Amino acid sequence: MSDITAQIDGRVLRIELDRPDKLNAVNTSMLQAMKAAIDTAKDDSVRVVVLTGAGRAFCAGGDLTGVDTDGAAIAANVVVEAITQLPKPVVAGVRGAAAGFGCPLALSCDLVVAARSAFFQLAFAKVGLSPDGGTSALLSAAIGRARATRMAMLAERIPAATAFDWGLISHCVDDDGFAAELESVVEALAAGPTTAYGWIKRAMTATTLADLHDAQSLEARGQETLVQTDDFRAAVRAFRHRRNG
């Protein structure tokens, strides 16, 4: 799959965003490939899914070098829904940036294991947009309205240690122990009661993310408006200028 690697390794489906030169920034085709990869977890042999990013970032958000905001926004929602509806545990392993859509992508997973040097950032406002992918529901469920609004409006970098203290992520470990801790969590889930995990996940999702679809619909309406604004167009021009030197 283009810019995505996926393989079933025993009882584990390992999906890696594989676009390190762009910090794993996603576009429509990449998101569609991710959805196809997640669908392979329906195989009975798969008991847990782990989602990581190649190189020094988990995911830096959407790729602004070739703007297809409508298609990408729809594809992003589909990926988040696929992860939250999959009746098997999904673990995000986060190093470096989980920014823009990378943040709700990680938070849509059931557990997030982050290296201490990682950070979480909603950078949408910096380019004149509002968060998408179900961010408003995912963040509010995890850390409450005040902190979610702070992240969305101020676009601050939230270090992994702070994210853990806030309840945004489940694990924060020193960088040199990150890989071992991630594998420990994944292997524990792979050896556990998959059917029970599925029902735990259904109950958690129903209780905390009942409004996810409505949130995504409202976010999509906002993006449709905001991509037509001068603020967004100016941000895209500035981004392309920086990349072209």
Phi and psi in degrees as a GROMACS rama.xvg file:
@    title "Ramachandran Plot"
@    xaxis  label "Phi"
@    yaxis  label "Psi"
@TYPE xy
-65.4405  124.852  SER-2
63.4823  10.1242  ASP-3
-135.391  133.349  ILE-4
-113.846  138.062  THR-5
-144.015  131.49  ALA-6
-150.358  145.947  GLN-7
-90.5034  118.928  ILE-8
-115.349  91.5621  ASP-9
65.9884  -115.593  GLY-10
-96.8962  6.59777  ARG-11
-117.506  130.153  VAL-12
-94.5755  116.852  LEU-13
-104.745  118.606  ARG-14
-116.014  127.273  ILE-15
-125.191  129.184  GLU-16
-72.0729  121.813  LEU-17
-122.339  63.3305  ASP-18
-137.349  56.7399  ARG-19
-62.4069  -27.6372  PRO-20
-66.2401  -20.3995  ASP-21
-115.523  23.3962  LYS-22
54.1591  33.224  LEU-23
60.361  29.9948  ASN-24
-61.8359  139.519  ALA-25
-102.099  150.306  VAL-26
-127.741  -177.945  ASN-27
-60.4708  -46.8929  THR-28
-64.6935  -35.74  SER-29
-67.2751  -40.689  MET-30
-66.1886  -39.1076  LEU-31
-65.0271  -38.0718  GLN-32
-66.1894  -36.1976  ALA-33
-64.6012  -42.4196  MET-34
-60.9601  -43.855  LYS-35
-61.7068  -37.973  ALA-36
-66.2294  -43.5195  ALA-37
-61.0416  -36.7134  ILE-38
-61.6328  -26.7844  ASP-39
-69.1996  -14.338  THR-40
-69.2627  -10.0763  ALA-41
-70.2711  -14.7738  LYS-42
-57.5753  133.954  ASP-43
-61.1755  -23.186  ASP-44
-73.9295  -19.7614  SER-45
-85.3808  128.906  VAL-46
-116.498  -15.7625  ARG-47
-156.919  150.125  VAL-48
-117.811  137.378  VAL-49
-121.671  131.965  VAL-50
-117.587  122.514  LEU-51
-135.663  174.208  THR-52
-122.668  140.057  GLY-53
-74.4472  150.073  ALA-54
78.6988  -144.838  GLY-55
-98.2276  11.2564  ARG-56
-142.533  153.681  ALA-57
-76.4148  -61.3087  PHE-58
-165.293  125.548  CYS-59
-90.0036  11.2922  ALA-60
104.561  -151.948  GLY-61
-84.1793  148.77  GLY-62
-83.4554  112.702  ASP-63
-88.428  0.47166  LEU-64
-75.8658  -21.5621  THR-65
-140.982  86.0643  GLY-66
-71.3521  121.448  VAL-67
-137.672  63.6526  ASP-68
-64.1309  -38.6263  THR-69
-63.0685  -52.0596  ASP-70
-64.0306  -41.0373  GLY-71
-67.0897  -40.0815  ALA-72
-63.0783  -42.7701  ALA-73
-64.071  -45.9901  ILE-74
-64.1134  -36.2191  ALA-75
-63.2972  -43.7863  ALA-76
-61.256  -39.8225  ASN-77
-63.7877  -41.1222  VAL-78
-63.6332  -47.0685  VAL-79
-61.1946  -43.1541  VAL-80
-64.4124  -38.9839  GLU-81
-62.5077  -40.2916  ALA-82
-68.9986  -46.0994  ILE-83
-71.8146  -25.56  THR-84
-92.5495  -13.7762  GLN-85
-65.1196  125.384  LEU-86
-81.6573  38.8407  PRO-87
-141.846  152.521  LYS-88
-64.7828  140.693  PRO-89
-124.403  127.235  VAL-90
-115.65  130.488  VAL-91
-97.4218  131.422  ALA-92
-107.525  111.427  GLY-93
-112.576  119.194  VAL-94
-119.5  145.505  ARG-95
67.5891  -141.376  GLY-96
-81.2838  132.782  ALA-97
-119.502  82.8627  ALA-98
-117.789  158.511  ALA-99
55.1461  -131.295  GLY-100
-63.5675  -21.3412  PHE-101
-59.1186  -28.8152  GLY-102
-69.8828  -56.7463  CYS-103
-65.5281  -26.5672  PRO-104
-61.36  -46.1982  LEU-105
-64.6555  -42.9989  ALA-106
-72.3089  -18.2264  LEU-107
-72.7598  -16.909  SER-108
-76.155  159.23  CYS-109
-74.0392  -37.7985  ASP-110
-131.317  144.785  LEU-111
-124.799  115.924  VAL-112
-101.32  115.431  VAL-113
-118.699  140.368  ALA-114
-70.3739  149.362  ALA-115
-59.978  -28.6718  ARG-116
-80.7165  -5.30566  SER-117
-72.0154  161.472  ALA-118
-146.756  159.858  PHE-119
-122.112  133.283  PHE-120
-150.334  132.059  GLN-121
-97.9025  95.7702  LEU-122
-91.2182  7.30655  ALA-123
-55.667  -45.0425  PHE-124
-62.5342  -25.0663  ALA-125
-66.7211  -21.1784  LYS-126
-115.08  20.4634  VAL-127
76.9192  21.2402  GLY-128
-117.299  169.112  LEU-129
-109.298  158.141  SER-130
-60.9519  152.745  PRO-131
-133.653  -166.986  ASP-132
74.0126  8.95518  GLY-133
89.4983  15.4023  GLY-134
-53.5647  -44.3965  THR-135
-60.4932  -35.9825  SER-136
-78.8357  -44.1712  ALA-137
-63.99  -45.1551  LEU-138
-70.1555  -44.8825  LEU-139
-61.5845  -37.3067  SER-140
-64.9335  -34.0337  ALA-141
-85.6981  -42.9628  ALA-142
-129.259  2.4953  ILE-143
89.0765  164.105  GLY-144
-64.6816  -41.9055  ARG-145
-64.2605  -49.3289  ALA-146
-70.8414  -35.1158  ARG-147
-62.7937  -42.7391  ALA-148
-66.589  -39.0055  THR-149
-57.5976  -47.8681  ARG-150
-63.5257  -40.8986  MET-151
-70.1531  -39.8765  ALA-152
-87.2241  -39.3969  MET-153
-92.3243  -13.9224  LEU-154
54.3149  35.389  ALA-155
-74.5396  152.874  GLU-156
-79.9273  124.294  ARG-157
-103.953  110.058  ILE-158
-61.6192  154.944  PRO-159
-57.0932  -39.2303  ALA-160
-62.311  -41.1746  ALA-161
-67.7087  -42.4327  THR-162
-57.8576  -39.2597  ALA-163
-67.272  -44.4049  PHE-164
-61.9195  -35.0617  ASP-165
-74.4747  -18.9588  TRP-166
90.3713  16.1898  GLY-167
-75.5524  -33.2199  LEU-168
-130.713  162.963  ILE-169
-92.3611  -26.8449  SER-170
-140.004  138.124  HIS-171
-133.518  119.912  CYS-172
-131.169  153.874  VAL-173
-57.6734  147.467  ASP-174
-55.893  -40.2047  ASP-175
-73.0368  -11.9434  ASP-176
-109.079  5.92769  GLY-177
-61.8378  -52.6522  PHE-178
-60.5987  -42.2155  ALA-179
-65.9176  -41.4263  ALA-180
-67.2081  -40.9734  GLU-181
-59.6198  -47.0281  LEU-182
-64.972  -35.1923  GLU-183
-62.4861  -44.1144  SER-184
-65.7483  -46.204  VAL-185
-61.5923  -45.427  VAL-186
-67.1602  -35.6262  GLU-187
-62.793  -41.3166  ALA-188
-70.2434  -38.5688  LEU-189
-63.9553  -29.8248  ALA-190
-91.109  -3.64092  ALA-191
-91.3731  -173.746  GLY-192
-80.4533  92.5094  PRO-193
-56.9391  -43.0277  THR-194
-63.7897  -41.684  THR-195
-63.4763  -41.9471  ALA-196
-58.6453  -39.6893  TYR-197
-60.688  -42.137  GLY-198
-72.8257  -35.0974  TRP-199
-59.9896  -44.6647  ILE-200
-64.6895  -43.411  LYS-201
-58.0472  -44.685  ARG-202
-66.2616  -43.482  ALA-203
-62.5125  -42.9108  MET-204
-66.5701  -44.188  THR-205
-63.0582  -35.1153  ALA-206
-79.6231  -41.2104  THR-207
-103.56  -20.3927  THR-208
-125.69  31.2455  LEU-209
-61.0211  -27.1308  ALA-210
-98.8399  14.5941  ASP-211
-58.7133  -47.7178  LEU-212
-63.2848  -43.0636  HIS-213
-63.2605  -39.4974  ASP-214
-62.8708  -42.6202  ALA-215
-62.7513  -39.5848  GLN-216
-64.3433  -42.9611  SER-217
-67.873  -40.958  LEU-218
-61.0055  -40.0904  GLU-219
-63.2608  -40.1355  ALA-220
-62.0808  -40.5456  ARG-221
-63.9734  -43.1468  GLY-222
-64.2831  -38.3195  GLN-223
-57.9033  -36.4833  GLU-224
-76.2822  -45.4707  THR-225
-70.9683  -29.2123  LEU-226
-69.1536  -11.8795  VAL-227
-93.935  -1.46306  GLN-228
-84.2996  157.801  THR-229
-64.6585  -34.6395  ASP-230
-59.2638  -46.4336  ASP-231
-67.9771  -45.2492  PHE-232
-60.3479  -39.8084  ARG-233
-66.1183  -39.0955  ALA-234
-64.9538  -40.1385  ALA-235
-66.0534  -42.9498  VAL-236
-60.5993  -43.6773  ARG-237
-64.9523  -39.6438  ALA-238
-63.2235  -46.6153  PHE-239
-65.5968  -36.2196  ARG-240
-63.5079  -42.681  HIS-241
-63.4163  -40.2254  ARG-242
-69.2817  -32.7088  ARG-243
-87.7774  -0.906143  ASN-244
